[in-house]
């Protein structure tokens, strides 16, 4: 049976965290991991790092990369695509990168 008195003794106030802080482990990427990120990016879209990570975990038993690593890799992929894209697609990619920068989204280095 649940004891309310015990619960009150064990309660502690936790600090309020406004948003998830993306974890960046800064470990190297294998070719299959990079491919998994690209596939997840194409499937779920930019800014959906949690879904991409879930997809990676279903394909692989363990992911060494945090959400921040996956987000950084996604933005880097967009940057590379912008370099090689046709003018219309290049403008779209550059607009997305600029919008993210203006909204304070960290995009890695």
RAURCOR-V681958 format. One record per residue. N is the residue number from 1. RES is the residue in one letter. SS is DSSP state (h for helix, s for strand, l for the rest). PSI is psi in radians with two decimals (none if undefined). Layout:
# RAURCOR-V681958
n = <N | N>
res = <RES | RES>
ss = <SS | SS>
psi = <PSI | PSI>
This chain:
# RAURCOR-V681958
n = <1 | 2 | 3 | 4 | 5 | 6 | 7 | 8 | 9 | 10 | 11 | 12 | 13 | 14 | 15 | 16 | 17 | 18 | 19 | 20 | 21 | 22 | 23 | 24 | 25 | 26 | 27 | 28 | 29 | 30 | 31 | 32 | 33 | 34 | 35 | 36 | 37 | 38 | 39 | 40 | 41 | 42 | 43 | 44 | 45 | 46 | 47 | 48 | 49 | 50 | 51 | 52 | 53 | 54 | 55 | 56 | 57 | 58 | 59 | 60 | 61 | 62 | 63 | 64 | 65 | 66 | 67 | 68 | 69 | 70 | 71 | 72 | 73 | 74 | 75 | 76 | 77 | 78 | 79 | 80 | 81 | 82 | 83 | 84 | 85 | 86 | 87 | 88 | 89 | 90 | 91 | 92 | 93 | 94 | 95 | 96 | 97 | 98 | 99 | 100 | 101 | 102 | 103 | 104 | 105 | 106 | 107 | 108 | 109>
res = <X | X | X | X | X | X | X | X | X | X | X | X | X | X | X | X | X | X | X | X | X | X | X | X | X | X | X | X | X | X | X | X | X | X | X | X | X | X | X | X | X | X | X | X | X | X | X | X | X | X | X | X | X | X | X | X | X | X | X | X | X | X | X | X | X | X | X | X | X | X | X | X | X | X | X | X | X | X | X | X | X | X | X | X | X | X | X | X | X | X | X | X | X | X | X | X | X | X | X | X | X | X | X | X | X | X | X | X | X>
ss = <l | l | l | h | h | h | h | h | h | h | l | l | l | l | l | l | l | l | l | l | l | l | l | l | l | l | l | l | l | l | h | h | h | h | h | h | h | h | h | h | h | h | h | h | l | l | l | l | h | h | h | h | h | h | h | h | h | h | h | l | l | l | l | l | l | l | h | h | h | h | h | h | h | h | h | h | h | h | h | h | h | h | h | h | l | l | h | h | h | h | h | h | h | h | h | h | h | h | h | h | h | h | l | l | l | l | l | l | l>
psi = <2.61 | 2.30 | 1.92 | -0.59 | -0.69 | -0.71 | -0.77 | -0.61 | -0.58 | -0.22 | 2.34 | 2.62 | 2.28 | 2.56 | 2.51 | 2.19 | 2.07 | -0.56 | 2.85 | 2.38 | 2.03 | 2.32 | 2.27 | 1.97 | -0.33 | 0.78 | 2.76 | 2.76 | 2.37 | 2.88 | -0.69 | -0.58 | -0.75 | -0.72 | -0.69 | -0.71 | -0.79 | -0.78 | -0.77 | -0.67 | -0.76 | -0.60 | -0.79 | -0.41 | 2.90 | 2.41 | 0.12 | 0.98 | -0.62 | -0.74 | -0.68 | -0.76 | -0.73 | -0.72 | -0.74 | -0.70 | -0.54 | -0.53 | -0.56 | 2.65 | -0.62 | 2.36 | 2.25 | -0.14 | 2.41 | 3.07 | -0.67 | -0.70 | -0.74 | -0.73 | -0.77 | -0.77 | -0.68 | -0.80 | -0.65 | -0.67 | -0.75 | -0.74 | -0.78 | -0.69 | -0.67 | -0.58 | -0.56 | -0.03 | 2.86 | 2.82 | -0.75 | -0.82 | -0.60 | -0.77 | -0.72 | -0.84 | -0.75 | -0.66 | -0.75 | -0.75 | -0.73 | -0.76 | -0.76 | -0.73 | -0.75 | -0.50 | 0.07 | 0.34 | 2.17 | 2.26 | 0.28 | -2.91 | none>
